[in-house]
Amino acid sequence: MNLFKLTLFYFLAFTQTTLAQHKAVCNIPEPGLVLKTNIEGSPNYFFRAFPDSDKVAYNGDGTNFVMNMKTGEKFSVPGSYDPVPLFDSKTLTTSSDIGFYFYPVHSNKETTKEEVNLFDKDLKGTYQSVGEIQKINSISKYRIIVVGSEFKQISYAEYLADSSTTPSRINRTKLKNGLCAEKDLKLPMISKDGQYLAARENNASPPRTKIYRITAEDTCEEILDLGLATGKVDFSFDGRKIVFHIDTLQSVDYFNDAGDSTVGNMNVFEMDLKSKKIKQLTYSSNGHSYFPSYRRDGKIVFIRNTGEEDSTEKYSFILVDPKKIKGLQIDEQPPLSTELNCDANQQKDALSAIGQAWYKICAKADTSHEQGFILGANLSREKCLDLVQNYSDSIQLPTSWKLEKKELIKLCGGMSQAKSNKTQPTIKKIVSAKQDPVSIFNSKCAVCHNDNEPFKDPEALKKWPAKLTKGAKTWKDALPMRLKSKDEAFRMPKGGELTQDQINTLLNYID
């Protein structure tokens, strides 16, 4: 074998090995997959799942359709913007700059313009979402919001719909322009009960998604700041969760076009509004997963774009069951390794760096610290070890400190042990089960405080010097200031917020 052939042989062998390694680390099986249906043509920005069936309403190449995901059968309905069904699934709404339309939905034929149930010339705009604020027998009261044609104003109307007739009888009872007018909100989506609004606040720095309660005065009272910009948010029917996609480049444009080079890799996430637990539902390394929509049973439908221009499978609707996907509560410290010589924040940063490395290798995209952590904390032990052992050069840790490769391997092991052991209690269960002050101090504070603070002795702890809290001499003075602070840089613990019950327990302990 001559030198050229020998060189070529080793080059091909190395290339095949590298490609196999990339495939192994990037190929994360679709978790919770229930159903996948290819879409002919190009679906436009938004769509909606029907509440109680496998149907979806979407706009494709300028035409509105209702499609059965199970059979692939579809029928056209009038309109060219954002078809959204009412919760009885008998009526489909569509918006425009000249008014708002209600059309009947047929199971086996197209709907014509002449079949319009109601045309409301006063509700003008696009990109509507629907909430059911009351239901008595067959009569539902809906609140529907739209965004003005210049995306500067949110308006809403309320309607009574009687589903006992075919088609449903519908009439408007209220119209309001300028909902939440005191804020610069984009991508507004109303909750299923019509009482809350999710939107991106553009005058926040940086722009980020927040949840608001709609007050009786039609203003927006902020109740949750997600801390990062997301795509449109959808609320679950029980009001306990939200689902959204995140663009790795954190684009703040009104529309996120998955084919736009300014848009990063998109993946879908679900958040529990009470526990703040986040699940990453998709791991798209090529293409995007975006615009998720809830069904009443809690399953989620979203669009997958593979990015393969000539493929008949470029676009598809994906139905997943999030109950079959494990998640991690990011406002609590993750399951940490006790063998590492670094604090909770550093271990969290390391998990983020591992997740960011996966995005660079598999999605060829940069991502935020938050999204990197979500992925890093959700990776299996095998994927985490694969990244650390084979791609350590891609894991960029903060310059202020360093973890050696062997320590990162321990981090994968510590994370996996806490997540994979079926008898291991979840973080939430640990928090609720251990409300005694010493357990809270040990789980939340001891990882950073290593000066032998006397956590087990409340009298001694009261007098313990508060070295780093200005204006406080002892822990008795410092603890209320640090626990209650709204300043994230000052508030303790650094590994995440405490519940109000935990704060009260600690304060009573040293009172």
C-alpha positions as CSV (number, residue, x, y, z in Angstrom):
1,M,0.0,0.0,0.0
2,N,1.6,3.3,-1.1
3,L,1.7,6.4,1.1
4,F,-1.2,8.1,-0.6
5,K,-3.5,5.1,-0.2
6,L,-2.4,4.7,3.4
7,T,-3.0,8.3,4.2
8,L,-6.4,8.1,2.5
9,F,-7.3,5.0,4.4
10,Y,-6.5,6.6,7.8
11,F,-8.3,9.8,6.7
12,L,-11.5,7.9,5.8
13,A,-11.3,5.8,9.0
14,F,-10.9,9.0,11.1
15,T,-13.8,10.7,9.2
16,Q,-16.1,7.7,9.7
17,T,-15.2,7.5,13.4
18,T,-15.8,11.3,13.8
19,L,-19.2,11.1,12.0
20,A,-20.2,8.1,14.2
21,Q,-19.2,10.0,17.3
22,H,-21.2,13.1,16.1
23,K,-24.2,10.9,15.4
24,A,-24.0,9.3,18.8
25,V,-23.9,12.5,20.8
26,C,-26.4,14.4,18.6
27,N,-28.9,11.7,18.1
28,I,-31.3,12.2,21.1
29,P,-34.4,10.1,20.5
30,E,-37.7,12.0,20.3
31,P,-39.0,11.8,23.8
32,G,-42.7,11.2,24.4
33,L,-43.5,10.9,20.7
34,V,-47.2,10.0,20.0
35,L,-47.8,10.9,16.4
36,K,-46.1,12.5,13.4
37,T,-47.8,13.8,10.2
38,N,-46.0,15.4,7.3
39,I,-47.4,18.7,5.9
40,E,-47.6,19.4,2.2
41,G,-46.4,22.9,1.3
42,S,-45.1,25.5,3.8
43,P,-47.1,26.1,7.0
44,N,-47.3,29.8,7.9
45,Y,-46.3,31.2,11.3
46,F,-49.1,30.0,13.6
47,F,-51.5,27.1,14.0
48,R,-53.8,25.6,16.7
49,A,-54.5,22.1,17.8
50,F,-58.2,21.2,18.3
51,P,-58.9,20.6,22.1
52,D,-60.3,17.1,21.9
53,S,-59.2,15.4,18.7
54,D,-56.2,14.8,16.4
55,K,-57.2,17.8,14.2
56,V,-55.1,20.9,13.7
57,A,-56.0,24.2,12.1
58,Y,-53.3,25.9,10.1
59,N,-52.5,28.2,7.2
60,G,-50.4,26.7,4.4
61,D,-49.2,28.7,1.4
62,G,-51.9,31.3,2.0
63,T,-54.9,28.9,2.6
64,N,-56.5,27.9,5.8
65,F,-56.9,24.2,6.4
66,V,-58.2,21.7,9.0
67,M,-56.2,18.5,9.0
68,N,-56.7,15.2,10.7
69,M,-53.2,14.3,12.0
70,K,-54.1,10.6,12.2
71,T,-55.4,10.2,8.6
72,G,-53.6,13.1,6.9
73,E,-57.0,14.2,5.4
74,K,-57.5,17.9,5.2
75,F,-60.2,20.4,4.1
76,S,-59.9,24.1,3.3
77,V,-61.7,26.8,5.3
78,P,-62.1,30.5,4.3
79,G,-59.5,33.0,5.3
80,S,-55.7,33.5,5.0
81,Y,-54.8,34.3,8.6
82,D,-54.5,32.3,11.8
83,P,-57.4,29.8,12.0
84,V,-58.2,29.1,15.6
85,P,-61.0,26.7,16.8
86,L,-63.4,27.5,19.7
87,F,-63.3,25.0,22.5
88,D,-66.4,23.1,21.3
89,S,-64.5,22.3,18.1
90,K,-67.6,23.2,16.0
91,T,-66.5,26.7,15.1
92,L,-63.3,28.1,13.6
93,T,-62.3,31.7,13.9
94,T,-60.1,33.7,11.5
95,S,-59.0,37.3,11.7
96,S,-58.3,40.0,9.2
97,D,-57.8,43.8,9.0
98,I,-61.4,44.3,8.0
99,G,-63.1,42.2,10.7
100,F,-63.4,38.9,12.5
101,Y,-65.0,35.7,11.1
102,F,-66.7,32.7,12.7
103,Y,-67.1,29.6,10.4
104,P,-68.6,26.1,11.0
105,V,-66.2,23.2,10.9
106,H,-67.2,20.1,8.9
107,S,-65.8,16.6,9.5
108,N,-65.7,15.6,5.8
109,K,-66.0,18.6,3.5
110,E,-64.7,22.1,2.9
111,T,-66.2,25.2,4.5
112,T,-67.3,28.0,2.1
113,K,-67.4,31.7,2.6
114,E,-71.2,31.7,2.4
115,E,-71.4,29.6,5.6
116,V,-70.1,32.3,7.8
117,N,-71.7,32.2,11.3
118,L,-70.8,35.7,12.3
119,F,-68.8,38.6,10.8
120,D,-67.7,41.1,13.4
121,K,-66.6,44.3,11.5
122,D,-65.5,46.0,14.7
123,L,-62.8,43.5,15.9
124,K,-59.9,44.1,13.5
125,G,-56.4,42.7,13.6
126,T,-54.7,39.4,13.3
127,Y,-53.0,36.7,15.4
128,Q,-55.9,35.9,17.7
129,S,-56.1,33.7,20.7
130,V,-59.1,32.4,22.6
131,G,-60.1,32.0,26.2
132,E,-63.3,30.5,27.7
133,I,-64.2,32.7,30.7
134,Q,-67.5,30.9,31.5
135,K,-69.5,27.8,30.5
136,I,-73.0,26.9,31.5
137,N,-74.4,23.8,29.8
138,S,-74.1,24.4,26.0
139,I,-73.4,28.1,26.3
140,S,-69.8,29.4,26.5
141,K,-68.6,32.9,27.0
142,Y,-65.4,33.5,25.1
143,R,-62.8,36.3,25.3
144,I,-60.8,36.6,22.1
145,I,-57.8,38.9,21.7
146,V,-56.3,40.2,18.4
147,V,-53.3,42.4,17.6
148,G,-53.8,45.5,15.5
149,S,-52.6,45.6,12.0
150,E,-49.5,47.6,12.9
151,F,-48.9,45.4,16.0
152,K,-49.3,48.4,18.3
153,Q,-52.6,47.6,20.1
154,I,-54.2,44.6,21.7
155,S,-58.0,44.5,21.4
156,Y,-60.5,42.0,22.7
157,A,-64.1,41.1,22.3
158,E,-66.4,38.7,24.3
159,Y,-68.9,36.5,22.7
160,L,-71.7,34.1,23.8
161,A,-71.7,30.8,21.7
162,D,-74.5,28.2,22.0
163,S,-73.1,24.9,20.7
164,S,-76.5,23.1,21.0
165,T,-77.4,24.3,17.5
166,T,-75.8,23.6,14.1
167,P,-74.1,25.9,13.3
168,S,-73.6,27.5,16.7
169,R,-75.4,30.7,17.6
170,I,-72.8,33.4,18.3
171,N,-73.2,37.0,19.3
172,R,-70.9,39.7,20.7
173,T,-71.4,41.1,24.2
174,K,-68.3,43.3,24.7
175,L,-65.6,45.1,22.7
176,K,-62.4,46.7,24.2
177,N,-59.5,48.4,22.4
178,G,-56.2,49.0,24.1
179,L,-55.9,46.0,26.5
180,C,-52.7,46.4,28.6
181,A,-52.0,49.7,26.8
182,E,-49.5,50.8,29.4
183,K,-47.0,48.2,28.2
184,D,-45.2,47.5,24.9
185,L,-46.2,43.8,24.4
186,K,-45.5,41.5,21.5
187,L,-46.7,38.0,20.8
188,P,-49.6,38.2,23.2
189,M,-51.5,35.0,24.0
190,I,-54.5,34.7,26.3
191,S,-54.9,31.8,28.8
192,K,-57.6,29.2,28.3
193,D,-59.7,30.8,31.1
194,G,-59.3,34.2,29.6
195,Q,-57.8,35.7,32.8
196,Y,-54.1,35.8,32.0
197,L,-51.9,37.0,29.2
198,A,-48.4,35.8,28.1
199,A,-46.4,38.3,26.0
200,R,-42.9,39.5,25.3
201,E,-42.3,42.8,27.0
202,N,-40.1,44.7,24.5
203,N,-39.4,47.7,26.8
204,A,-37.8,45.3,29.3
205,S,-34.0,45.2,29.2
206,P,-33.3,42.8,27.6
207,P,-36.8,42.0,26.1
208,R,-38.2,38.9,27.7
209,T,-41.4,37.0,28.1
210,K,-43.7,37.6,31.1
211,I,-47.0,36.4,32.4
212,Y,-49.7,38.9,33.4
213,R,-53.0,38.9,35.1
214,I,-55.7,40.9,33.2
215,T,-57.3,43.2,35.8
216,A,-60.8,44.5,35.9
217,E,-59.5,47.8,34.5
218,D,-58.0,46.0,31.5
219,T,-54.4,46.6,32.6
220,C,-51.7,44.0,33.0
221,E,-50.4,43.0,36.4
222,E,-47.1,41.1,36.1
223,I,-47.0,37.8,38.0
224,L,-44.0,36.0,36.4
225,D,-40.9,37.0,34.5
226,L,-39.5,34.0,32.6
227,G,-36.1,35.8,32.3
228,L,-35.6,35.2,28.6
229,A,-37.3,35.9,25.3
230,T,-39.5,33.1,23.9
231,G,-41.7,32.5,21.0
232,K,-45.5,32.6,21.5
233,V,-46.7,31.0,24.7
234,D,-49.6,28.6,25.0
235,F,-51.4,27.9,28.3
236,S,-52.6,24.5,29.2
237,F,-56.3,24.0,29.7
238,D,-56.0,23.5,33.4
239,G,-53.9,26.7,33.7
240,R,-51.0,25.0,35.5
241,K,-48.5,25.0,32.7
242,I,-47.2,26.9,29.7
243,V,-45.4,25.7,26.6
244,F,-43.2,27.8,24.2
245,H,-40.2,27.6,21.9
246,I,-36.8,29.3,22.5
247,D,-34.7,30.7,19.7
248,T,-31.0,30.2,20.6
249,L,-30.2,33.7,19.1
250,Q,-32.9,35.2,21.3
251,S,-34.4,37.1,18.4
252,V,-36.7,40.0,19.4
253,D,-38.4,40.3,16.0
254,Y,-42.2,40.2,16.0
255,F,-42.2,37.1,13.8
256,N,-39.7,34.3,14.0
257,D,-39.3,32.8,10.6
258,A,-37.5,29.4,10.9
259,G,-35.9,29.9,7.5
260,D,-34.4,33.3,8.5
261,S,-30.6,33.3,9.0
262,T,-31.1,35.7,11.9
263,V,-33.0,33.0,13.8
264,G,-31.1,30.4,15.8
265,N,-32.0,26.8,16.5
266,M,-35.5,26.5,18.0
267,N,-36.6,23.9,20.6
268,V,-39.8,23.4,22.6
269,F,-40.0,23.8,26.4
270,E,-42.8,23.3,29.0
271,M,-42.9,25.1,32.3
272,D,-44.9,24.2,35.4
273,L,-46.2,27.6,36.6
274,K,-46.3,26.6,40.3
275,S,-42.9,24.8,40.7
276,K,-41.1,26.6,37.8
277,K,-40.0,23.2,36.6
278,I,-39.0,23.3,33.0
279,K,-38.9,20.3,30.6
280,Q,-37.1,20.5,27.3
281,L,-39.4,18.6,25.0
282,T,-37.3,18.6,21.8
283,Y,-33.7,18.4,20.9
284,S,-33.6,19.5,17.3
285,S,-30.0,19.7,16.1
286,N,-30.9,20.2,12.5
287,G,-33.9,22.4,11.7
288,H,-36.3,23.6,14.3
289,S,-39.3,22.7,16.5
290,Y,-41.6,25.6,17.2
291,F,-45.1,27.1,17.9
292,P,-46.3,24.4,20.4
293,S,-50.1,24.2,21.1
294,Y,-51.9,22.3,24.0
295,R,-54.7,19.9,23.7
296,R,-57.2,19.4,26.6
297,D,-55.6,16.1,27.6
298,G,-52.2,17.9,28.1
299,K,-50.5,16.5,25.0
300,I,-48.7,19.1,22.9
301,V,-48.6,19.6,19.1
302,F,-45.8,21.6,17.4
303,I,-44.3,22.1,14.0
304,R,-41.0,20.4,13.0
305,N,-38.9,21.9,10.2
306,T,-36.0,19.7,9.2
307,G,-34.4,22.3,7.0
308,E,-34.2,19.8,4.1
309,E,-35.4,22.0,1.2
310,D,-36.1,19.1,-1.3
311,S,-37.6,16.7,1.2
312,T,-41.2,15.7,1.4
313,E,-40.8,15.6,5.1
314,K,-39.4,19.1,5.6
315,Y,-42.5,20.1,7.6
316,S,-44.5,18.0,10.0
317,F,-46.9,18.2,12.9
318,I,-45.5,16.4,15.9
319,L,-47.7,15.2,18.9
320,V,-45.9,14.5,22.1
321,D,-47.0,13.5,25.6
322,P,-44.9,15.6,28.1
323,K,-45.8,13.4,31.0
324,K,-43.4,10.8,29.5
325,I,-40.5,13.4,29.4
326,K,-38.4,14.0,32.5
327,G,-37.5,17.6,33.4
328,L,-35.4,19.6,36.0
329,Q,-36.4,22.5,38.1
330,I,-34.1,25.3,37.1
331,D,-34.9,27.6,40.0
332,E,-33.7,25.0,42.4
333,Q,-30.1,23.8,42.4
334,P,-29.7,20.7,40.2
335,P,-28.8,17.3,41.6
336,L,-25.2,18.1,42.2
337,S,-22.1,15.9,42.7
338,T,-20.8,15.9,46.3
339,E,-17.3,15.0,45.1
340,L,-16.6,18.3,43.3
341,N,-14.6,21.1,44.9
342,C,-16.9,23.9,43.7
343,D,-20.1,25.5,44.7
344,A,-23.6,25.2,43.3
345,N,-23.3,28.1,41.0
346,Q,-20.1,26.8,39.4
347,Q,-21.7,23.3,38.9
348,K,-24.7,25.0,37.3
349,D,-22.4,27.0,35.0
350,A,-20.6,23.7,34.1
351,L,-23.9,22.1,33.2
352,S,-24.7,25.1,31.0
353,A,-21.4,24.9,29.3
354,I,-22.0,21.2,28.5
355,G,-25.4,22.1,27.1
356,Q,-24.0,25.0,25.0
357,A,-21.3,22.6,23.7
358,W,-24.1,20.2,22.4
359,Y,-25.7,23.1,20.6
360,K,-22.4,24.1,18.9
361,I,-21.6,20.6,17.9
362,C,-25.0,19.3,16.9
363,A,-27.0,22.4,15.9
364,K,-24.1,24.6,14.8
365,A,-25.6,27.4,16.9
366,D,-24.8,29.5,19.9
367,T,-27.3,29.6,22.8
368,S,-27.9,31.4,26.0
369,H,-26.6,30.3,29.4
370,E,-30.2,29.5,30.5
371,Q,-31.0,27.3,27.6
372,G,-27.6,25.6,27.8
373,F,-28.3,24.8,31.5
374,I,-31.7,23.4,30.7
375,L,-30.2,21.0,28.1
376,G,-27.2,20.2,30.1
377,A,-29.3,19.3,33.1
378,N,-31.6,17.1,31.0
379,L,-28.9,15.1,29.2
380,S,-28.6,11.5,30.1
381,R,-25.5,10.3,31.9
382,E,-24.3,8.6,28.6
383,K,-24.7,11.8,26.5
384,C,-23.1,14.0,29.2
385,L,-20.1,11.6,29.4
386,D,-19.9,11.5,25.6
387,L,-19.6,15.3,25.4
388,V,-17.1,15.5,28.2
389,Q,-14.9,12.6,27.1
390,N,-14.9,13.3,23.3
391,Y,-15.6,17.1,23.0
392,S,-14.0,18.6,26.1
393,D,-12.4,21.3,23.9
394,S,-15.9,22.6,23.0
395,I,-16.9,23.0,26.6
396,Q,-16.1,26.6,27.4
397,L,-16.1,27.2,31.2
398,P,-16.0,30.6,32.8
399,T,-12.5,32.1,32.8
400,S,-12.6,32.8,36.5
401,W,-12.4,29.2,37.5
402,K,-11.6,25.8,35.9
403,L,-12.8,22.2,36.3
404,E,-10.7,19.5,35.0
405,K,-12.0,16.8,32.7
406,K,-12.1,14.2,35.4
407,E,-14.2,16.5,37.6
408,L,-16.7,17.1,34.7
409,I,-17.1,13.4,34.5
410,K,-18.0,13.3,38.2
411,L,-20.6,16.0,37.5
412,C,-22.2,13.8,34.8
413,G,-22.2,10.9,37.3
414,G,-23.7,13.0,40.1
415,M,-26.4,14.4,37.8
416,S,-27.3,11.0,36.4
417,Q,-27.4,9.2,39.7
418,A,-29.9,11.7,41.1
419,K,-32.0,11.5,37.9
420,S,-31.9,7.9,36.8
421,N,-32.5,6.2,40.2
422,K,-36.3,5.6,40.2
423,T,-36.4,5.6,44.0
424,Q,-34.6,9.0,44.2
425,P,-37.1,11.7,45.3
426,T,-37.5,14.7,43.1
427,I,-36.2,18.1,44.2
428,K,-39.8,19.2,44.8
429,K,-40.4,16.3,47.1
430,I,-37.2,16.9,49.0
431,V,-38.1,20.5,49.5
432,S,-41.7,19.7,50.7
433,A,-40.6,16.7,52.8
434,K,-37.7,18.5,54.6
435,Q,-39.0,21.8,56.0
436,D,-37.0,21.7,59.2
437,P,-34.5,24.6,59.3
438,V,-31.4,22.5,59.6
439,S,-32.3,20.5,56.5
440,I,-33.0,23.8,54.6
441,F,-29.7,25.3,55.6
442,N,-27.8,22.1,54.7
443,S,-29.4,21.7,51.3
444,K,-29.5,25.4,50.3
445,C,-26.7,27.2,52.1
446,A,-24.0,24.8,53.1
447,V,-22.7,24.3,49.5
448,C,-21.5,27.9,49.6
449,H,-21.0,28.6,53.3
450,N,-18.0,26.5,54.4
451,D,-17.0,28.5,57.5
452,N,-18.5,26.0,59.9
453,E,-21.6,28.1,60.5
454,P,-23.5,26.5,63.5
455,F,-26.7,25.7,61.6
456,K,-27.7,23.2,64.3
457,D,-27.5,25.7,67.1
458,P,-30.0,28.6,66.6
459,E,-28.6,30.7,69.5
460,A,-25.0,30.4,68.2
461,L,-26.2,31.1,64.6
462,K,-27.9,34.4,65.7
463,K,-24.6,35.7,66.9
464,W,-22.4,34.4,64.0
465,P,-20.6,37.2,62.2
466,A,-22.2,38.3,58.9
467,K,-18.9,39.1,57.0
468,L,-20.3,40.0,53.6
469,T,-23.6,41.8,54.3
470,K,-23.3,45.5,54.6
471,G,-25.3,47.0,57.4
472,A,-25.5,43.7,59.3
473,K,-23.2,42.5,62.1
474,T,-24.7,39.0,62.7
475,W,-26.7,36.3,60.9
476,K,-29.8,37.4,62.8
477,D,-29.5,40.8,61.1
478,A,-28.3,39.6,57.7
479,L,-30.7,36.6,57.1
480,P,-33.9,38.6,56.7
481,M,-32.2,41.1,54.4
482,R,-30.7,38.4,52.2
483,L,-33.7,36.1,52.0
484,K,-36.2,38.8,51.2
485,S,-34.2,40.8,48.8
486,K,-35.5,41.4,45.2
487,D,-31.9,41.9,44.0
488,E,-30.8,38.5,42.5
489,A,-27.1,39.5,43.0
490,F,-27.7,40.1,46.8
491,R,-30.5,37.6,47.5
492,M,-29.6,34.2,49.1
493,P,-29.3,31.4,48.4
494,K,-27.4,31.7,45.2
495,G,-28.5,28.3,44.0
496,G,-32.2,29.4,43.7
497,E,-35.1,31.0,45.5
498,L,-36.7,29.5,48.6
499,T,-40.4,29.0,48.9
500,Q,-42.2,31.4,51.3
501,D,-42.7,28.5,53.7
502,Q,-38.9,27.9,53.8
503,I,-38.2,31.6,54.3
504,N,-40.6,31.7,57.2
505,T,-39.1,28.6,58.7
506,L,-35.6,30.0,58.7
507,L,-36.6,33.4,60.0
508,N,-38.6,31.8,62.9
509,Y,-35.6,29.6,63.6
510,I,-33.3,32.6,64.5
511,D,-36.0,34.9,65.8
